[in-house]
Amino acid sequence: MATAAKKPVAAKKKPAKAPKWRSVPHKSTVGAAADDARSELTTLGEECREIVDNASEGLANTQRIQTLGETADTLEGLNEVDIPEKVQEVEVEWTEQVPYDKRRGPSRDTRCSNAVQCLQACAEALRTWAEDAPDEEAESEAHSTADELDEIAGEAESLEFPGMFG
């Protein structure tokens, strides 16, 4: 008796995991965007400082608390940037990463990265604007402001925000 050949059973594919983050485009002026990004970095510094200041004696010397202390120090020491009036209304576009799950807010690291992206986009927008600036003074102000924004972004970009367990 001939047996019928069994058809191979196809392996079930695991459904692809939904992405956790999505990119959200933003459009604003350099003055407003830079102020918002700087404000976010200040808030992050305050949050880190609060964690460090409220750490119990047993946790105060852990690597996590020391790293958060260094991060707070850096964020608290960032320079304020005075955006000249001539360039405050320059338009800027950038994207931010936000979680798909609206019940969950972005991590401190993501919030910092979003602020850095914004500052870098502002600096690039100012450099582009400076190419057609109405006069040399405006061009110079745009370039010096862009350099200041890049400096802040560079400092913030190197920061660490350790999680709860590391």
Secondary structure, 3 states (H helix, E strand, C coil): CCCCCCCCCCCCCCCCCCCCEEEEEEEEEHHHHHHHHHHHHHHHHHHHHHHHHCCCCCCCCCHHHHHHHHHHHHHHCCCCCCCCHHHCCCEEEEEEEEECCCCCCCCHHHHHHHHHHHHHHHHHHHHHHHCCCCCHHHHHHHHHHHHHHHHHHHHHHCCCCCCCCC
